[in-house]
Amino acid sequence: MTTAPSPATDEAPAPAPSPSRWAPLRPLVLRLHFYAGLLVAPFLLVAAVTGLLYAGSFQAEKLVYGHELTVPAGDRELPVSAQVAAARKAHPEGTVAAVRPAPEPGTTTRVLLSGVKGVDPDHTLAVFVDPHTGKVRGALEQYGATGALPLRTWIDELHRDLHLGDTGRLYSELAASWLWVIAGGGLVLWFSRRRALRKVRGTSGRRRTLGLHGTVGVWAAAGFLFLSATGLTWSTYAGANIDELRTSLGQATPSVSAAAAGGEHAGHGAAAGTGGDAEHGVGLDQVLAAARAKGLGNPVEIVPPADANSAYVVKQVQRSWPEKQDSVAVDPATGKVTDELRFADYPVLAKLTRWGIDLHTGVLFGIVNQIALALLALSLILLIVWGYRMWWQRGRGSAFGRPIPRGAWAQVPPYVLVPALAVIAVLGYFVPLLGIPLAGFIAVDIVLGEIAHRRGRRTYGSTAGVK
């Protein structure tokens, strides 16, 4: 659940199954849920709206770029080398970074060029070639392993960093860092209420808003927890800590060795290739045949040798279920496979990370995955709207959006408070955009409370102290 929780007056009558243990802790969770939702909700709203757009971008991409992506199916295909030659004739600029042969009948081959003037250095220019005729169907900028074209790339970057670069990524990391806290707190609050107070039917006003907020939040909570966890895996700061932890545990994502078997003489066979083309040594067709012989079916990507002492790398790029992520290295001098890496041999955490990211980005289960993400985004938007509406409805007369009273932490027994603070400190260290804002909130809250206390206006248990 993502925004302002229920008021003290509505929440107070709801006892937990074990009142003696839960009663002191519940106001603290309520206050955290209220303020976290209130302050983080704008970031979550942006993430939800842009995420909703991204969920629909896959199908939109197929419509917008249908001419480049599809061709009439033919009886035979040209060799990959001939298709690359056709692409290079139309676009001689840059160098060939990779080749993605047509994955199925009726689709085009992509020849990916790097170092093209006017193309983002982190992107490539994808030249689309009809595999049956060699005709170039067009060229578009492409980004990422999933082959995002301009429309999806623009939406993806809007969702990830608001087109503000590394600085903008902080917004999405902040949202991911707090989403699980707000959702988890909302779950605890909802299930601690008496069953009679959870109903929606027959209620009105704030009770009805609370019922809708809680019911939808409970159904969507598992999805929010998943989005939060997977979103953090490739965030700036928490993601770096997760990568470091995985590496220390021997769970980093492995990669095939691209070192050619011939060592310093491996480049002799590549001398026939021209600088900007993908043809080195035995050539693309023999390299692809060697990969096929090792069981690498479509879709695949062929990466030319990086230098004279490197091998070709052929890797499967299917991220929909079942995933195809096997890869091989092929010596350009001999055409023999020098190294193999199977997805089945990935460490457990590497597999879970791969599946989690692909599920988060909507590719693991295709359109079903994308519909589920869209529903989660819509749920999050509704929860935020209902949350702010509850905040509005908490006011009495001219008292708009009264806050949850201070002093809840003082009611928590030390044997609960101390371990909780220790856990929060550890989480705050590994997830800094959770820890830093939380520490700031606590510091400001304590200072304001002390000021009010010195002025003789105790806020503990009252509704004063609006920040």
N, C-alpha and C positions, 0 to 999 in steps of 0.2 A: 504494500500500500504506500502511496507516495506523497500524500499531503496531510493537511491539518487533521488531527484526530478529533475525537468527540470531546465535549466539554466536561469539566469536573462534575457538573451537576448531573449529566446523563450517565457518566461513567461510574461514579462513586457507588451506586447501589449494586454493581456487578461483582459478586465475590468469586474468588477462584476456588477450585476444589479443595485447596489447602490454605485457608485464609491466613493462618498464623505465619506462613512462610511467604506467601505471595503478596499479601496486603501492603507491606512496606515497599516492595519492589515495583508494584504496578504503577504508582504515580510517577516514578522515575522513568519507566519505559514510555508512559503516556507523554510526559514532557519531552523526551528525546524524539519520539515519533512526531509530535506536533511541530517542534521547531525545525527538526531536520527536514520534514516534509515542506514546511513553509518556506525555508530558505533555499533548499536544493531543487524544489519543484520547477522553477523556471528553466534550469539546466536539463532536467528530465523531460520537460515539455518539448524543448528543442530536439533532444535526442529521439523522442517518440515520434514527432512529426517527420523529421528527416529519415528516421528508420522506416516509417510507413511508406515514404516515397521510395526508399531503396528496395523495399520488399516488392514493389511493383515495377521496378526498373528492369528486371530480367525479361519480363514479357514485353515491356515497352521497347526494349532494345531489339527484340526480334522483329517487331513491326517497323520500327524506324529504319533499321539497317537490313531489311530483307533482301534488297538487291545485292549487297555485298556478301551476305551470309549464305545465300541459297542460289542454286543453279538447277536447271533441268538435269535429271539423272541420265547418265550415259552408260554405254555398254563397256567401255574401257577407260582406263586412266593413263595419263602420260606419266613417265618416270618423274619422280620428285625433282631430280636435277633439271629436267626440262621445264618444270613449273617455276623453279627458282630462276632459271635463265630468263623466262618470260617476265617475271617480276622485276628482275634487274635491268632488263631492257627498258621497261617503262619507268623505273625508278632507280637510276644508277647511283644516287646519292647515299651517303652513309655506308655502313657495313652490315652484313647479315648477322644478326644476333641469335636467331633461332628460326626453325621452320616447323610449322604444325600442319602435317598432311591432312587432307580432308578426312574427318573422322567417320563419316558415313555417307551413303549415296545422297546426292542432292545438296551437299554442302561444299564450301570452298576451302582451298588450302590457304593458310596464312604464312606469308614470308615476313618476318619481323626484322625491321631495320633499326639500328641504333646510330646515334651521332648524326641524325638528320637535322638540318637547320630549321629552326622554328618549332621543333618538337621538344617537349619537356625532357630534360636529361634522364629523368626517372621513368620515362615512358618510351615506347617504341612506335615506329610507324608500321602498321600492319597493312601489307599489300595483299589483296584478296584475288586469288587466281582460280579460274575454272579448271578443275583437274582433268576434265575431258578434252577441252579445246586449247588450254593454255592462255585464254583470253583473260586480261586483267579486269576485274569487276569494279575496282576502286581501291582507295587507300584511306585508312582512318587511324587516328592515334589510339594506342592501346595501352592499358595499364594492368599490372598485377598478374598473378598466376591464373586467375579465372578468365583472363582475356577480356576485361571490361573495356567497352568502347566509349566514345566521348560522353554520351548521355549518362550511362551508369557510372562512369568515372566521376563526372561532375557531382552527381548525387552522393556517391560514396564519400568524396572529399568534403562535401557539405556536412554529412553525418559525422564524419571523423574529426574534422578540425575547422569547420565553417569557412574553409578556404583561407585560413589564417596561418597555415603552416604549423610548425612545432608548438608555437604559443597556443594556437587554437585547439590543439589536442588536449590541453588541460581541461577544457570544458567537458569533453566526453569522458575523460578519466575521473573527473569529479563526480559526474553522474553515475558512472559504473561503481565507483567506490562507495557511494551512499545508497544505491538502490537496494542492495541486499539488507542493509541495516533497517531501512524504512519498511521494506516488505516483511522482514522478520519480526520487527516490532509490531507491525499491524496484525500479523498472524497471532502473536501472543495476546494482544489486546482483544482481538475478536473472540478467540476461543476461551478467554477468561470471563467473558460476559455470560450472564444467564441466558439460556436458550430462548426464553421468552423475549429478550431484548434484541435478538438477532433478526427478527422477522421484518419483512418489508411490507407485506400485505396489511392493509388496515391502518397503516401509519401515515403521518403527514408531517410537513415541515422538516425540522432538522432530524427528527427520528427517521424519517423516510430517506433523507439524504445519507445519513449514517448507515442505514441498512443497505442501500445500494452500493455505497463505497466499500463497506465491509464484505458483502457477498461477492461482488466482482473481484475484489482484491484477493480474497481467499482462493478463488478459482484460478486466478492468474499468478499467484505468488510463486509457484514452482518455476514458471517461465521467467519471472523477474529474477529469481535467484540464479537461474542458469545464465541469463543474459549478463548479469553483473559479473559472475565468475569468469565467463568466457571473454567478456569485454576487457577485463583486467589483464588477460594473458598477453595481449599485444599492446598494452598502454605504455606510456613513456617510462614512468617510475616504477609502478607496481609490476609492470611487465618485465622490466629489467631484473627486479628482485626474483620474480618467478623463474626467469631463464637461469639466473645464477643458482637458484635452489635446484632446478632440474639438472643442471650440469654437475653440481656437487654430488647429486645422487646417481649420476651415470644414466640419466634419463633424457639427455639432449637428443634432438632430432638428428639422426646420422645422415651422411651424404656419400654418394658413390665417389670413389677416387678417380679423378680425371687425369692422373699421371699416366702418360703413355708408357707402354712396356719397354720401348727401346731406349729409354733414358735420353741422353743428350743427342743420340742419333735418330730419335723418333721423328724429328722434323724433316729428315731427308725425303721421306715419302710425301710430305706435304708441300714440297717446293713447287709442284705444278699448279697449286691453287693461286688465284689472284687475291690481292689484299682484301678487297671488300666483299668477296664472295664466300659461299659456304663450302665450296668444293676444295677439299684438301685430301691429298693422298688417294685412297681408294674411292673417294667420292660418296655422296649422300645415298645413292641407291644401294651400294653394297653395305654401307653402315646400317641402313634401315633393315636390310635383309638379315644382317647379323642379329639385330635386336629382335626381329620377328622370330628368328630361330630360337631365341631364349624365352619366347612366350609373351613378349610385350605387344599386346593388341591395342587397337585404337581406343581413345585418342592418345597420341604421343607427340612429344616435342623433341626435335633434334637440335642440339646446341653444338656449333662448330668448335674446334680446338681454340683455346684462348691464346696459345702461343705454340712455338715449334716443339715444345716438350709436353704438350697436353694431348689428350684423347678427345674424341667426340663423346658427348654424353647424350644418351637417348633415355627419356623418362616419360612415364605415363602421367597424364595430367587430368584424369577423370576424378573429380571430387564428389560426384553424386554416388549414391549407394547402388551396388557395392563399389567402394573406392578402388581405383587403380593407381598405385603410387610406386610401382617397381621401377628401377632404373638400371642401366648398364653403361659401362664405358667401353668404347671401341677404338682400338689402335688405328690411326689413320694410315699407317704404313702397311699393315698386314690385313686389316679388316677383321681382326679377331677380338673377341670380347676379353677385356683385361680385368674387369671388376663387375660384380653384380650386387645389387642391394634390393631386397624384397621388403615390401611393406609389412609382411607377416613377421619379419625379424626386428621391427622397430621396438624400442623399449615401451613399456606399458604407458607411461606418462606421455611419451611422444605421440602414441596413437590417440590417446584421449584428447590431447591438445589439438591434434589434427581434426578429429571428429567434432570437437567442441567448436572450433573456429568455423568449420564448414557448415555446421548446424546454425551457428549464430549469423552467418552471412547468407543463409538461404539456399545453399547449393547441395547440401547433403541429400535431401529428399525432394529436390526439384520444386515443382509448383505447390505441392502439399506443404513443404517446408516454408515457402514464401507466404502462403495463406496464413499459416500459424503465426508467423512473425507479424503479419499485418494485423491479426486479431489481438496479439499482445500489445502492439503499438496503440491500437484503438482503445484497448482497456486502460492503458497507462494514461492516455489523454483524458478519458472519462474520469478516472480516479483523481487526477489533478484538479479537474474542474469541480468535481464534487467536494474535494478536500477544501478548496478555497471557498466554496459555497458554505461549507460547514463553519469555516472561520468567520465568514460574514454573519452567519446565523447565531454565532456564539454571543454577539453583541447584545446588549440590553439598552434600548433607547439610543443614546448617542455614543455608547461605548462600542465602537466598531472592533470586531475581532479580538476580544479579550484574550490574553495569553493564559497558559497553564501556570498555576502558582509556583513560586520558587520553594526551595527547601525540601524537595522530595528526597534528595540524596541523604539528608541528615536522618531520615527515618529508616534507612537501610542498615541492617545489622552489619557490624564490621566483618564477620565471617563470610558475608556475601559480598560486601563492598570492596574489600581488599583484593580478593581473587579477580573480581570483575575489572577493577582498575588495572591489574596486571595484564589481563587478557587484552584490554583496550590498548594498553601501551605497546604490547607486541604487535597487535594488528596495525596500530598507527605507524609503527616503524616500517613494516613491510608494505603498507598501503598509505603512503604519506598524504595523499589528498583526502583521506579519511581522518588520519590522525591530526594533521595540522589544523584544519577547520574545527575539529572537535575540541582541541586544546584551546583554540582561540575563543570558541563559544563559552567554554567553562570559565576561562579567565575573565572575559567580559561580564559573564553572569555573576561571578563572585564579586567583582569590583562594584557593579551596579547594586547588588544586594547589600554590600557593606556600606555603600554611600547612603542607601535608603535607610539602613539600620541606624547609622549615626545621626541621620536627620529625624530619627524617631518614627519612621514609617516602615514598620516591619512588613515584608511582603510574603513571609512564609505563610502558606495556607490562604493567602488572599489573592486578589486578581490584579494587584498593582504591579508596577515594574515593566511596562511595555517597552520593548527595545526598538 
